[in-house]
């Protein structure tokens, strides 16, 4: 096992700057996930760790050793790609054993490693089959098995589940989580799917335009986004964002007037703000209190989406050009065209300044003392 450290790492292709001054430490045995929109640099960052791309500036170390000039095969890493990249003319056993045979390991050692990995991945009964005879999930297991047999210090995954259907992705997320629990090896995982990120990661790195926006646990990013970008990106459905004006500000709370006239109290530290400042109010769909008139928005339901376990009401409001999304309990039916009050607990609000930076939310202990 090994830690991975990037210090002031930048990457350019000609005049095109892809990554800018990345400082990041991935702890020994940690499962870290890179997320961000297409083109943000997350796959390039993974390929730099793998040695498939050179560092333009900065230093990369694995296990405390600088590896900028070290060949990929000598870095102690194994990479699983989005495409399975299996040899179609070889059976599963030979696909998994191929790298070990190139390394000229003893036959009994290769056999032991392949069968052990296959058993862990529940494909030991398929070893004599060829890739064309397998499902997508089974092929991805073979690709992961090929990485396992090398016993790397660091596993790298580049969107390994994106070619699978929904049911298989859920199953493979579970398999990857079990794999990490068993091996306790450092794992770095790239995905555009935030559900994968939130369910798999010990920590998430949110990237945008080649920069790190925030690093933290899934719960930290969800409850305490540093800025509007992270607030928009983390969460499905996304956070509701409504522009307003600050009419009162203190270290304990802020009052925001929305364009529709509603006055919303937010439990945030606004001690550095001034009345009259433009701000953005943020509310998660599940934090609305449907039907409550206190600290509330007046809305009209435009569409109802029932997903079985949860129902979402999409609502219009004069304060927001965007449709607001509220999670509704199954026991409370709502219908299109209905007038609906959406109460907002002040402790559940998020607030962002004109530059998109978040006001600090008070902890539960601070809320309790204030009460």
C-alpha positions in Angstrom: 0.0 0.0 0.0 1.1 3.6 -0.6 0.1 7.2 -0.3 0.0 9.4 -3.4 1.0 13.1 -3.2 0.8 15.8 -5.9 2.6 19.0 -5.2 1.9 22.1 -7.4 1.2 19.8 -10.4 0.2 21.4 -13.7 -0.3 19.9 -17.1 -0.3 21.6 -20.5 -0.8 20.4 -24.0 1.0 23.1 -26.0 -0.6 26.4 -24.9 -3.6 24.6 -23.5 -3.5 24.4 -19.7 -5.4 21.4 -18.6 -4.5 21.2 -14.9 -3.5 24.1 -12.7 -1.4 23.9 -9.5 -2.9 20.7 -8.1 -2.0 20.1 -4.5 -3.5 16.8 -3.2 -2.6 14.0 -0.8 -4.3 10.6 -1.1 -3.7 8.7 2.1 -2.4 5.1 2.3 -5.4 2.7 1.9 -7.9 5.5 1.0 -10.7 5.2 -1.6 -10.6 8.6 -3.3 -12.9 9.7 -6.1 -12.3 12.4 -8.7 -15.6 14.0 -10.0 -16.4 16.9 -12.3 -17.9 17.8 -15.6 -16.5 16.7 -18.9 -13.3 18.4 -19.7 -12.5 19.3 -16.1 -9.2 17.3 -16.1 -10.1 14.4 -13.9 -9.0 11.7 -16.3 -5.8 13.6 -17.1 -5.0 13.7 -13.4 -5.5 10.0 -13.1 -3.3 9.4 -16.2 -0.5 11.5 -14.6 -0.6 9.3 -11.5 -0.4 6.3 -13.8 2.5 7.7 -15.8 0.6 7.8 -19.0 1.0 11.6 -19.1 4.0 13.6 -18.1 3.9 16.3 -15.5 4.5 19.7 -17.0 5.2 21.3 -13.6 5.3 20.1 -10.0 6.1 16.8 -8.3 4.3 13.5 -8.0 5.3 10.9 -5.4 3.9 7.4 -4.6 4.9 5.8 -1.3 7.1 8.8 -0.5 9.2 8.3 -3.7 9.3 10.9 -6.5 8.0 9.2 -9.6 7.9 12.0 -12.2 10.4 10.2 -14.4 9.5 6.6 -13.4 8.0 4.4 -16.1 4.3 3.3 -15.5 5.3 -0.4 -15.1 7.6 0.5 -12.2 5.2 2.7 -10.2 3.4 -0.1 -8.4 0.1 0.8 -9.9 -2.6 -1.1 -11.8 -5.2 0.7 -14.0 -8.7 -0.4 -15.0 -10.1 1.5 -18.0 -13.6 2.4 -19.2 -13.2 -0.1 -22.0 -12.5 -3.6 -20.8 -9.5 -4.0 -23.2 -9.6 -7.8 -23.1 -7.8 -10.0 -25.6 -10.7 -11.6 -27.6 -8.8 -14.7 -28.6 -7.8 -15.6 -25.0 -9.9 -17.2 -22.4 -10.4 -15.4 -19.0 -7.6 -17.3 -17.4 -5.1 -16.2 -20.0 -6.4 -12.6 -20.0 -5.8 -12.4 -16.3 -2.4 -14.2 -16.4 -1.0 -12.4 -19.4 0.9 -9.7 -17.5 2.3 -12.2 -15.0 3.5 -14.4 -17.8 5.3 -11.4 -19.4 7.0 -10.8 -16.0 8.1 -14.5 -16.2 6.7 -15.4 -12.8 6.6 -19.2 -11.9 3.6 -21.0 -13.3 2.3 -22.2 -9.9 2.5 -18.6 -8.6 0.5 -17.3 -11.7 -2.0 -20.1 -11.3 -2.5 -19.3 -7.6 -2.8 -15.5 -8.2 -5.4 -15.9 -11.0 -7.6 -18.4 -9.1 -7.5 -16.3 -6.0 -8.5 -13.2 -7.8 -11.2 -15.0 -9.8 -12.7 -16.4 -6.6 -12.8 -13.0 -5.0 -14.6 -11.6 -8.0 -16.9 -14.7 -8.3 -15.8 -15.5 -11.9 -13.7 -18.7 -11.0 -16.3 -20.8 -12.8 -15.8 -18.8 -16.0 -12.1 -19.0 -16.5 -12.2 -21.1 -19.6 -14.7 -18.9 -21.4 -13.7 -16.2 -23.9 -14.8 -12.5 -23.5 -17.5 -12.8 -26.2 -19.3 -15.3 -24.0 -19.6 -12.9 -21.0 -21.9 -10.1 -19.9 -20.6 -6.6 -19.5 -20.4 -7.0 -15.8 -18.4 -10.2 -16.1 -16.0 -8.6 -18.5 -15.4 -5.7 -16.2 -14.7 -8.2 -13.4 -12.0 -9.8 -15.6 -10.5 -6.4 -16.2 -10.4 -5.8 -12.4 -9.0 -9.3 -11.9 -6.2 -8.6 -14.3 -5.3 -5.6 -12.0 -5.7 -7.6 -8.8 -3.2 -10.3 -9.8 -0.4 -7.8 -10.1 -0.8 -6.9 -6.4 -0.4 -3.2 -6.9 0.2 -0.6 -4.3 -2.4 1.7 -5.9 -5.4 0.8 -8.0 -6.6 3.4 -10.6 -10.1 3.3 -12.1 -11.0 5.4 -15.1 -14.9 5.4 -15.3 -14.9 1.6 -15.2 -18.7 1.2 -14.9 -19.9 3.7 -17.5 -20.5 1.0 -20.1 -22.8 -1.0 -17.8 -26.6 -0.8 -17.4 -28.1 0.6 -14.2 -28.6 -2.7 -12.4 -25.0 -3.8 -13.2 -23.6 -0.5 -12.1 -25.3 -0.8 -8.7 -24.0 -4.4 -8.3 -20.4 -3.4 -9.4 -20.4 -0.5 -6.9 -21.0 -3.0 -4.2 -18.3 -5.3 -5.5 -15.8 -2.5 -5.7 -16.6 -1.4 -2.1 -16.1 -5.0 -0.9 -12.9 -5.2 -2.8 -11.5 -2.1 -1.1 -12.6 -3.4 2.3 -10.8 -6.7 1.7 -7.6 -5.4 0.2 -7.4 -2.0 2.0 -5.3 -0.8 -0.9 -5.1 2.8 -2.1 -7.8 3.3 -4.8 -8.3 6.3 -7.0 -11.5 6.4 -9.0 -12.6 8.7 -11.8 -16.3 9.2 -12.6 -18.8 11.7 -13.9 -21.5 9.9 -11.9 -21.9 11.6 -8.5 -23.9 8.7 -7.2 -20.8 6.5 -7.6 -18.7 9.2 -5.9 -21.1 9.6 -3.0 -21.5 5.8 -2.4 -17.8 4.7 -2.9 -15.5 7.5 -1.7 -13.9 8.1 1.6 -13.1 11.5 0.2 -14.1 13.2 -3.0 -12.1 15.7 -5.1 -14.4 18.0 -7.1 -12.6 19.5 -10.2 -13.6 22.3 -12.5 -11.6 23.7 -15.4 -8.4 22.0 -14.2 -8.6 23.3 -10.6 -9.7 21.6 -7.4 -12.8 23.2 -6.1 -13.1 21.2 -2.9 -11.9 18.0 -1.2 -13.9 16.3 1.5 -16.0 13.4 2.6 -19.3 12.9 0.7 -21.3 14.2 3.7 -19.0 17.2 4.1 -19.4 18.2 0.4 -23.2 17.7 0.5 -23.8 19.6 3.7 -21.0 22.2 3.5 -20.2 23.0 -0.1 -17.5 25.7 -0.3 -19.0 27.5 -3.3 -21.8 27.5 -5.8 -20.1 25.2 -8.2 -19.9 22.4 -5.6 -23.4 23.1 -4.4 -24.7 22.7 -7.9 -22.7 19.7 -8.8 -23.1 17.5 -5.7 -26.6 16.2 -5.1 -29.3 14.7 -7.3 -31.7 16.5 -7.8 -29.5 19.5 -7.4 -29.7 22.2 -4.8 -32.3 24.9 -5.4 -30.6 28.3 -5.8 -32.5 31.6 -5.6 -31.1 35.1 -5.9 -31.8 37.6 -3.2 -30.6 40.6 -1.2 -29.2 40.7 2.3 -31.3 42.8 4.6 -29.8 41.8 8.0 -26.5 40.2 8.8 -24.8 39.0 12.0 -22.5 36.2 13.2 -25.6 34.2 14.2 -27.9 34.7 11.2 -28.7 36.5 8.0 -32.1 37.6 6.6 -32.5 37.5 2.8 -35.3 39.2 0.9 -36.2 37.4 -2.4 -37.6 39.2 -5.5 -41.0 37.8 -4.7 -41.0 39.6 -1.3 -40.4 36.6 0.9 -38.1 37.2 3.9 -36.0 34.1 4.6 -33.9 33.7 7.8 -30.6 31.7 7.4 -28.6 30.3 10.2 -25.1 31.2 8.9 -22.2 33.4 9.9 -22.8 36.6 8.0 -20.6 38.7 10.2 -18.4 39.8 7.2 -21.3 40.7 5.0 -23.2 43.9 4.6 -26.9 44.7 4.2 -27.7 45.3 0.5 -25.2 42.6 -0.7 -26.4 40.4 -3.5 -26.6 36.7 -2.2 -27.8 33.4 -3.4 -30.0 31.2 -1.2 -29.6 27.5 -1.4 -32.0 24.8 -0.3 -31.8 21.0 -0.8 -35.0 19.4 -2.1 -35.4 17.2 1.0 -35.0 20.2 3.3 -38.3 21.9 2.3 -41.2 21.4 4.7 -44.1 21.1 2.4 -47.2 22.9 3.6 -45.5 24.9 6.3 -46.0 28.7 6.1 -43.1 29.8 8.4 -39.9 31.0 6.6 -41.6 29.9 3.5 -41.8 30.3 -0.3 -45.2 30.6 -2.1 -45.2 28.3 -5.1 -47.4 26.6 -7.6 -46.8 22.9 -8.6 -46.1 22.6 -12.3 -45.2 18.9 -12.4 -45.1 15.9 -10.1 -42.6 13.0 -10.4 -43.2 9.9 -8.5 -40.3 7.5 -8.2 -41.9 5.0 -5.9 -39.9 5.5 -2.8 -40.0 9.3 -3.1 -42.0 12.0 -4.9 -40.7 15.3 -6.3 -42.8 18.3 -6.8 -41.5 20.8 -9.4 -42.7 24.3 -8.5 -42.7 27.8 -10.0 -42.0 30.8 -7.8 -41.8 34.5 -8.6 -38.4 34.8 -6.8 -36.8 32.3 -9.1 -36.6 31.9 -12.9 -35.7 28.3 -12.3 -38.1 25.6 -11.3 -37.8 24.7 -7.6 -37.7 21.0 -6.6 -39.1 19.8 -3.4 -39.1 16.2 -2.0 -42.6 15.2 -0.8 -43.6 12.5 1.5 -45.6 9.7 -0.1 -48.4 10.2 2.5 -49.0 13.8 1.3 -50.4 13.8 -2.3 -49.7 16.8 -4.5 -51.0 17.6 -7.9 -50.1 19.9 -10.8 -51.6 23.4 -10.4 -51.8 23.2 -6.6 -50.6 26.2 -4.6 -47.9 25.0 -2.2 -46.1 26.7 0.6 -42.5 25.4 1.0 -41.2 26.1 4.5 -37.5 26.3 5.0 -35.9 25.4 8.4 -33.4 28.2 8.9 -30.7 25.7 10.0 -31.1 23.9 6.7 -30.3 26.9 4.5 -27.2 27.6 2.5 -26.1 31.1 1.5 -23.5 32.2 -1.0 -22.1 35.7 -1.6 -21.9 37.5 -5.0 -18.6 35.7 -5.8 -20.2 32.3 -5.2 -18.4 31.6 -1.9 -20.4 30.0 0.9 -21.2 31.6 4.2 -20.2 29.3 7.0 -23.1 27.2 8.3 -23.4 26.8 12.1 -22.8 23.3 13.5 -25.5 21.5 15.4 -23.8 22.4 18.7 -23.8 26.1 17.8 -27.5 25.8 16.8 -28.3 24.3 20.1 -26.4 27.0 22.1 -28.1 29.7 20.1 -31.5 28.2 20.8 
